[in-house]
């Protein structure tokens, strides 16, 4: 019985081997959409524009599109009033601070040459976490660099892809025209070293003097999990 089965397998072996070799020699047909890999080519750009136009036409044909579009805030809208209160840059924060969570309010906007009302429901920010592992420290302003920093916990460093760093200061705010921003620093960067000195607390950088070309400041930064070095010279950065 076993011999019979073995003979059958041996008889089939050349056929299987021939089929396998045939499959190995089969060529994969060319991708008809390979030209889309050239993302900046005129043909690809024309195709993308056509797809966008088709999608937009489909959306605009939906009866819900116009009401949803009218009720959404858009870049370029000018906020005129919240409820019955006219809005200015000076009083905006006071007006919004008085709005109760879950209340309904009507905004008056200027859009496309006309005033339009938009109804909004006021939300509520999540409660501040009480877990010390999530809080880190309070912001410390570094005047010479025009930025704010705070110390970090292991959990915070892990969340910004810097779990391997034993400590560091996270940039929490940046003055747009400050030396830090002009040198390329970003909110969320982790500062680990000032020169060769490890930064373990804000006092390690809070009182730093304004860098100059003769006395630049070298910072080691971790951004998106990758370390880099940024030299701040006090000059306008490119």
FIGUKOL-881634 format. One record per residue: residue number from 1; residue in three letters; chain; x, y, z of N, C-alpha, C in turn. Coordinates in steps of 0.05 Angstrom, whole numbers, plus 5000, padded with zeros to 4 digits. Layout:
N
     k     r   c   n_c1   n_c2   n_c3   ca_c1   ca_c2   ca_c3   c_c1   c_c2   c_c3
   NUM   ala   A      X      Y      Z       X       Y       Z      X      Y      Z
...
END
This chain:
238
     k     r   c   n_c1   n_c2   n_c3   ca_c1   ca_c2   ca_c3   c_c1   c_c2   c_c3
     1   unk   A   5017   4976   5000    5000    5000    5000   5018   5025   5000
     2   unk   A   5037   5025   5018    5055    5048    5019   5071   5051   4994
     3   unk   A   5080   5028   4982    5095    5029    4957   5079   5041   4934
     4   unk   A   5053   5034   4934    5035    5045    4913   5033   5075   4915
     5   unk   A   5030   5085   4940    5029    5114    4944   5054   5128   4935
     6   unk   A   5077   5115   4942    5103    5127    4935   5107   5129   4905
     7   unk   A   5098   5108   4891    5101    5108    4862   5083   5130   4849
     8   unk   A   5060   5134   4861    5042    5155    4851   5055   5183   4854
     9   unk   A   5068   5187   4877    5081    5213    4882   5104   5217   4863
    10   unk   A   5120   5196   4858    5142    5199    4840   5133   5204   4811
    11   unk   A   5110   5193   4805    5099    5197    4778   5090   5226   4774
    12   unk   A   5080   5238   4795    5070    5265    4794   5092   5286   4796
    13   unk   A   5115   5279   4807    5136    5298    4812   5145   5313   4788
    14   unk   A   5150   5301   4765    5158    5317    4741   5137   5337   4732
    15   unk   A   5112   5328   4735    5091    5346    4727   5090   5371   4744
    16   unk   A   5092   5366   4771    5092    5389    4790   5116   5407   4785
    17   unk   A   5139   5394   4781    5163    5410    4776   5160   5427   4751
    18   unk   A   5148   5416   4730    5145    5430    4705   5126   5454   4709
    19   unk   A   5104   5449   4724    5085    5470    4729   5098   5493   4745
    20   unk   A   5114   5486   4765    5128    5506    4782   5147   5523   4765
    21   unk   A   5162   5510   4747    5181    5524    4730   5166   5543   4712
    22   unk   A   5143   5534   4702    5127    5551    4685   5118   5576   4699
    23   unk   A   5109   5573   4724    5100    5596    4740   5122   5616   4745
    24   unk   A   5147   5606   4750    5169    5623    4755   5176   5640   4731
    25   unk   A   5171   5629   4707    5178    5644    4683   5156   5662   4673
    26   unk   A   5133   5662   4687    5111    5679    4678   5118   5708   4686
    27   unk   A   5115   5726   4667    5121    5754    4671   5097   5769   4682
    28   unk   A   5102   5787   4702    5080    5803    4712   5073   5825   4692
    29   unk   A   5047   5827   4686    5040    5848    4666   5046   5876   4676
    30   unk   A   5053   5894   4659    5060    5922    4668   5036   5936   4681
    31   unk   A   5042   5953   4700    5021    5968    4714   5011   5990   4696
    32   unk   A   4986   5990   4689    4976    6011    4670   4975   6038   4683
    33   unk   A   4977   6040   4710    4976    6066    4724   5004   6075   4733
    34   unk   A   5025   6063   4722    5052    6070    4730   5058   6100   4726
    35   unk   A   5045   6112   4706    5050    6140    4700   5042   6159   4723
    36   unk   A   5024   6149   4741    5016    6165    4763   5038   6169   4784
    37   unk   A   5059   6152   4783    5081    6155    4801   5096   6181   4796
    38   unk   A   5094   6192   4772    5106    6218    4766   5086   6240   4774
    39   unk   A   5086   6245   4801    5065    6261    4813   5064   6290   4803
    40   unk   A   5086   6300   4793    5087    6328    4784   5084   6331   4753
    41   unk   A   5080   6309   4740    5077    6310    4711   5051   6323   4703
    42   unk   A   5049   6336   4680    5024    6348    4671   5001   6328   4669
    43   unk   A   5008   6304   4660    4987    6284    4657   4975   6276   4684
    44   unk   A   4993   6271   4703    4983    6264    4730   4968   6287   4743
    45   unk   A   4977   6311   4740    4963    6334    4752   4936   6338   4739
    46   unk   A   4934   6333   4713    4908    6336    4700   4889   6315   4710
    47   unk   A   4899   6290   4714    4882    6269    4724   4872   6275   4752
    48   unk   A   4889   6286   4769    4881    6293    4797   4860   6315   4796
    49   unk   A   4863   6335   4779    4843    6356    4777   4816   6346   4768
    50   unk   A   4817   6326   4749    4792    6315    4740   4778   6299   4762
    51   unk   A   4794   6284   4778    4782    6268    4800   4771   6287   4821
    52   unk   A   4785   6309   4827    4774    6328    4846   4748   6341   4837
    53   unk   A   4747   6347   4811    4723    6359    4800   4700   6339   4801
    54   unk   A   4705   6314   4796    4684    6294    4797   4674   6290   4826
    55   unk   A   4693   6290   4845    4685    6287    4873   4669   6311   4883
    56   unk   A   4678   6335   4875    4664    6359    4883   4635   6360   4872
    57   unk   A   4633   6351   4847    4606    6351    4834   4588   6331   4849
    58   unk   A   4599   6309   4857    4583    6289    4872   4574   6300   4899
    59   unk   A   4592   6314   4913    4586    6325    4939   4565   6347   4936
    60   unk   A   4569   6365   4917    4550    6387    4913   4522   6378   4904
    61   unk   A   4521   6355   4892    4495    6344    4884   4479   6333   4907
    62   unk   A   4493   6328   4930    4479    6317    4953   4462   6340   4966
    63   unk   A   4437   6335   4973    4420    6356    4984   4430   6367   5011
    64   unk   A   4447   6352   5025    4457    6361    5051   4481   6379   5048
    65   unk   A   4493   6381   5024    4518    6395    5020   4515   6425   5027
    66   unk   A   4496   6439   5015    4493    6467    5019   4487   6475   5048
    67   unk   A   4469   6461   5062    4465    6468    5091   4490   6464   5107
    68   unk   A   4504   6442   5103    4528    6436    5118   4550   6457   5112
    69   unk   A   4552   6465   5086    4573    6484    5078   4567   6511   5091
    70   unk   A   4542   6519   5091    4534    6545    5102   4539   6546   5132
    71   unk   A   4536   6523   5146    4539    6523    5175   4568   6519   5184
    72   unk   A   4586   6515   5166    4614    6510    5173   4630   6536   5172
    73   unk   A   4649   6539   5191    4667    6562    5190   4688   6557   5168
    74   unk   A   4696   6578   5155    4715    6575    5133   4737   6596   5136
    75   unk   A   4761   6590   5125    4782    6609    5124   4773   6633   5108
    76   unk   A   4777   6657   5119    4769    6681    5106   4743   6693   5118
    77   unk   A   4729   6677   5134    4705    6688    5147   4713   6710   5167
    78   unk   A   4697   6730   5169    4701    6752    5188   4679   6750   5209
    79   unk   A   4688   6746   5234    4669    6744    5256   4660   6772   5265
    80   unk   A   4634   6777   5262    4623    6803    5269   4611   6804   5297
    81   unk   A   4597   6783   5305    4584    6783    5331   4580   6754   5340
    82   unk   A   4578   6752   5367    4571    6727    5380   4545   6732   5395
    83   unk   A   4523   6721   5386    4498    6728    5398   4492   6757   5391
    84   unk   A   4485   6773   5411    4480    6801    5406   4504   6819   5411
    85   unk   A   4527   6807   5419    4550    6823    5426   4569   6826   5402
    86   unk   A   4574   6851   5393    4594    6855    5372   4621   6846   5381
    87   unk   A   4637   6836   5363    4663    6824    5370   4685   6842   5360
    88   unk   A   4705   6845   5377    4730    6858    5369   4753   6841   5380
    89   unk   A   4777   6847   5371    4800    6832    5380   4803   6834   5411
    90   unk   A   4797   6858   5422    4801    6862    5450   4780   6847   5468
    91   unk   A   4755   6845   5458    4735    6833    5476   4728   6804   5469
    92   unk   A   4741   6793   5449    4734    6765    5441   4738   6745   5463
    93   unk   A   4760   6747   5477    4765    6727    5499   4745   6731   5522
    94   unk   A   4737   6755   5528    4717    6759    5549   4690   6748   5542
    95   unk   A   4682   6752   5517    4656    6742    5508   4655   6712   5508
    96   unk   A   4676   6699   5497    4676    6670    5496   4678   6658   5524
    97   unk   A   4691   6672   5543    4694    6661    5570   4667   6659   5584
    98   unk   A   4648   6676   5576    4622    6676    5589   4602   6655   5577
    99   unk   A   4610   6642   5555    4592    6623    5543   4592   6596   5558
   100   unk   A   4569   6587   5565    4567    6562    5581   4569   6538   5563
   101   unk   A   4583   6517   5572    4584    6492    5557   4557   6481   5550
   102   unk   A   4554   6470   5526    4529    6458    5516   4508   6478   5509
   103   unk   A   4514   6504   5512    4494    6524    5503   4496   6529   5473
   104   unk   A   4474   6539   5462    4473    6545    5434   4477   6575   5430
   105   unk   A   4492   6582   5410    4498    6610    5404   4498   6614   5374
   106   unk   A   4490   6638   5366    4491    6645    5337   4513   6664   5332
   107   unk   A   4530   6657   5313    4551    6675    5304   4542   6689   5279
   108   unk   A   4550   6714   5277    4545    6729    5252   4571   6733   5238
   109   unk   A   4572   6723   5213    4597    6723    5197   4593   6740   5172
   110   unk   A   4616   6751   5163    4616    6764    5137   4630   6745   5117
   111   unk   A   4616   6736   5097    4627    6717    5078   4617   6723   5050
   112   unk   A   4635   6725   5032    4628    6729    5003   4610   6754   5000
   113   unk   A   4617   6775   5015    4602    6800    5011   4575   6802   5024
   114   unk   A   4570   6783   5043    4543    6784    5056   4546   6773   5084
   115   unk   A   4528   6782   5102    4526    6772    5129   4510   6746   5130
   116   unk   A   4521   6726   5144    4506    6701    5147   4507   6692   5176
   117   unk   A   4485   6680   5186    4485    6670    5213   4494   6641   5214
   118   unk   A   4508   6633   5234    4517    6606    5237   4512   6597   5266
   119   unk   A   4497   6576   5270    4490    6566    5296   4512   6546   5306
   120   unk   A   4521   6550   5330    4541    6532    5342   4532   6523   5370
   121   unk   A   4541   6499   5376    4538    6489    5404   4565   6491   5418
   122   unk   A   4566   6504   5441    4591    6508    5455   4600   6482   5468
   123   unk   A   4625   6474   5462    4636    6450    5474   4651   6456   5500
   124   unk   A   4664   6436   5509    4679    6438    5534   4705   6424   5532
   125   unk   A   4726   6437   5541    4753    6425    5540   4754   6402   5560
   126   unk   A   4770   6381   5554    4772    6359    5573   4785   6369   5599
   127   unk   A   4778   6356   5621    4789    6362    5647   4820   6359   5647
   128   unk   A   4833   6375   5662    4862    6373    5664   4869   6347   5678
   129   unk   A   4887   6331   5667    4894    6305    5680   4906   6310   5708
   130   unk   A   4901   6292   5726    4912    6294    5753   4935   6275   5757
   131   unk   A   4940   6257   5738    4961    6238    5740   4988   6253   5737
   132   unk   A   5006   6253   5757    5031    6267    5755   5048   6258   5731
   133   unk   A   5044   6233   5722    5060    6224    5699   5053   6238   5673
   134   unk   A   5029   6251   5673    5020    6264    5648   5025   6294   5648
   135   unk   A   5030   6305   5672    5029    6334    5674   5055   6348   5667
   136   unk   A   5078   6336   5674    5103    6350    5670   5104   6374   5689
   137   unk   A   5120   6395   5681    5123    6418    5698   5110   6442   5686
   138   unk   A   5111   6464   5701    5100    6489    5691   5119   6502   5671
   139   unk   A   5107   6518   5654    5124    6532    5633   5143   6551   5646
   140   unk   A   5167   6552   5634    5187    6572    5641   5195   6587   5616
   141   unk   A   5194   6613   5617    5200    6630    5593   5229   6635   5592
   142   unk   A   5241   6630   5568    5269    6635    5563   5270   6660   5545
   143   unk   A   5274   6683   5558    5272    6709    5544   5292   6712   5522
   144   unk   A   5317   6703   5526    5338    6707    5506   5332   6692   5480
   145   unk   A   5316   6670   5482    5310    6654    5458   5282   6658   5448
   146   unk   A   5265   6671   5464    5238    6675    5456   5221   6650   5455
   147   unk   A   5224   6633   5476    5210    6608    5476   5204   6599   5505
   148   unk   A   5184   6582   5508    5177    6571    5534   5184   6541   5535
   149   unk   A   5193   6532   5558    5199    6503    5561   5187   6493   5587
   150   unk   A   5184   6467   5589    5175    6454    5613   5189   6427   5615
   151   unk   A   5193   6418   5640    5206    6392    5644   5186   6370   5636
   152   unk   A   5196   6346   5633    5180    6324    5622   5181   6300   5640
   153   unk   A   5161   6283   5637    5162    6257    5651   5168   6235   5630
   154   unk   A   5173   6211   5639    5180    6189    5621   5156   6184   5601
   155   unk   A   5132   6187   5611    5109    6183    5594   5106   6204   5572
   156   unk   A   5112   6229   5580    5111    6250    5560   5133   6246   5539
   157   unk   A   5157   6239   5547    5179    6234    5528   5172   6210   5510
   158   unk   A   5159   6190   5520    5151    6167    5504   5130   6176   5483
   159   unk   A   5112   6194   5490    5091    6203    5472   5102   6219   5449
   160   unk   A   5126   6231   5452    5138    6247    5431   5162   6232   5418
   161   unk   A   5161   6206   5421    5181    6188    5408   5210   6193   5419
   162   unk   A   5212   6199   5444    5238    6204    5457   5241   6187   5482
   163   unk   A   5230   6162   5481    5230    6145    5504   5258   6138   5514
   164   unk   A   5278   6139   5496    5305    6132    5503   5320   6154   5518
   165   unk   A   5308   6178   5518    5322    6200    5531   5315   6200   5561
   166   unk   A   5335   6202   5579    5330    6201    5608   5316   6225   5618
   167   unk   A   5319   6248   5605    5305    6273    5613   5306   6292   5590
   168   unk   A   5297   6316   5595    5296    6337    5574   5274   6356   5578
   169   unk   A   5275   6379   5564    5255    6400    5566   5240   6402   5540
   170   unk   A   5213   6403   5542    5197    6405    5517   5191   6434   5512
   171   unk   A   5193   6442   5487    5185    6469    5479   5155   6471   5478
   172   unk   A   5144   6489   5493    5115    6491    5495   5104   6516   5480
   173   unk   A   5120   6535   5475    5111    6559    5460   5135   6573   5448
   174   unk   A   5130   6587   5426    5151    6601    5411   5142   6628   5403
   175   unk   A   5158   6649   5407    5153    6675    5396   5161   6674   5367
   176   unk   A   5143   6681   5348    5149    6678    5320   5175   6692   5311
   177   unk   A   5181   6715   5323    5205    6729    5314   5228   6725   5334
   178   unk   A   5225   6706   5352    5246    6701    5372   5269   6685   5359
   179   unk   A   5292   6686   5373    5316    6672    5362   5311   6642   5358
   180   unk   A   5296   6630   5377    5291    6601    5375   5276   6594   5350
   181   unk   A   5254   6608   5345    5238    6603    5321   5253   6608   5296
   182   unk   A   5269   6630   5296    5284    6637    5272   5306   6617   5266
   183   unk   A   5315   6603   5287    5336    6583    5283   5325   6556   5275
   184   unk   A   5298   6553   5275    5286    6528    5266   5274   6511   5288
   185   unk   A   5275   6520   5313    5262    6504    5335   5232   6504   5331
   186   unk   A   5219   6483   5341    5190    6480    5338   5177   6472   5364
   187   unk   A   5152   6479   5368    5137    6470    5391   5136   6440   5390
   188   unk   A   5142   6427   5413    5142    6398    5414   5170   6386   5413
   189   unk   A   5190   6403   5405    5218    6393    5406   5226   6388   5434
   190   unk   A   5243   6367   5438    5254    6361    5464   5283   6371   5465
   191   unk   A   5289   6389   5483    5317    6399    5486   5330   6381   5507
   192   unk   A   5352   6368   5499    5366    6350    5517   5392   6361   5527
   193   unk   A   5406   6377   5511    5432    6387    5519   5435   6417   5510
   194   unk   A   5448   6432   5527    5457    6459    5521   5488   6457   5520
   195   unk   A   5498   6457   5495    5526    6451    5492   5531   6422   5501
   196   unk   A   5549   6418   5520    5554    6391    5530   5539   6385   5556
   197   unk   A   5524   6406   5566    5510    6403    5591   5482   6391   5587
   198   unk   A   5476   6370   5601    5450    6357    5599   5429   6375   5613
   199   unk   A   5406   6378   5599    5385    6395    5610   5365   6377   5626
   200   unk   A   5366   6380   5652    5349    6364    5669   5327   6380   5682
   201   unk   A   5329   6407   5681    5309    6425    5692   5310   6452   5678
   202   unk   A   5288   6467   5678    5287    6492    5663   5309   6512   5671
   203   unk   A   5318   6511   5695    5338    6530    5704   5364   6527   5688
   204   unk   A   5367   6504   5675    5391    6500    5659   5392   6516   5634
   205   unk   A   5370   6529   5626    5370    6545    5602   5355   6571   5605
   206   unk   A   5340   6574   5627    5323    6598    5631   5339   6624   5631
   207   unk   A   5363   6624   5643    5378    6648    5645   5400   6651   5625
   208   unk   A   5398   6635   5603    5419    6636    5583   5420   6665   5571
   209   unk   A   5444   6673   5564    5448    6699    5552   5442   6698   5522
   210   unk   A   5435   6721   5510    5429    6722    5482   5453   6713   5465
   211   unk   A   5450   6693   5448    5472    6683    5432   5481   6705   5412
   212   unk   A   5507   6703   5405    5518    6721    5385   5536   6705   5366
   213   unk   A   5543   6716   5343    5561    6701    5326   5587   6693   5339
   214   unk   A   5596   6710   5358    5621    6703    5372   5617   6683   5394
   215   unk   A   5592   6682   5405    5586    6663    5427   5559   6649   5421
   216   unk   A   5559   6631   5401    5534    6618    5393   5525   6598   5414
   217   unk   A   5500   6590   5413    5489    6570    5431   5482   6545   5415
   218   unk   A   5494   6523   5423    5489    6497    5410   5469   6480   5427
   219   unk   A   5447   6472   5415    5427    6456    5428   5424   6429   5415
   220   unk   A   5423   6408   5431    5416    6382    5420   5385   6379   5423
   221   unk   A   5372   6371   5401    5343    6370    5400   5335   6342   5391
   222   unk   A   5313   6332   5402    5301    6307    5392   5274   6315   5380
   223   unk   A   5271   6309   5354    5247    6315    5340   5237   6291   5324
   224   unk   A   5213   6282   5329    5202    6258    5316   5220   6234   5319
   225   unk   A   5232   6232   5343    5249    6209    5349   5277   6210   5340
   226   unk   A   5284   6232   5325    5312    6234    5314   5326   6257   5327
   227   unk   A   5351   6253   5336    5367    6275    5348   5379   6293   5326
   228   unk   A   5381   6318   5332    5394    6337    5314   5406   6360   5330
   229   unk   A   5424   6375   5319    5437    6397    5332   5430   6423   5318
   230   unk   A   5423   6443   5334    5416    6469    5323   5433   6490   5337
   231   unk   A   5447   6505   5320    5464    6527    5331   5450   6554   5328
   232   unk   A   5447   6568   5349    5434    6594    5349   5455   6615   5352
   233   unk   A   5457   6633   5331    5479    6652    5330   5470   6680   5336
   234   unk   A   5444   6685   5337    5434    6712    5341   5430   6727   5316
   235   unk   A   5439   6716   5293    5435    6728    5267   5410   6718   5255
   236   unk   A   5400   6732   5234    5377    6723    5219   5384   6697   5206
   237   unk   A   5367   6676   5211    5372    6650    5200   5360   6650   5171
   238   unk   A   5372   6633   5154    5362    6631    5126   5335   6619   5125
END
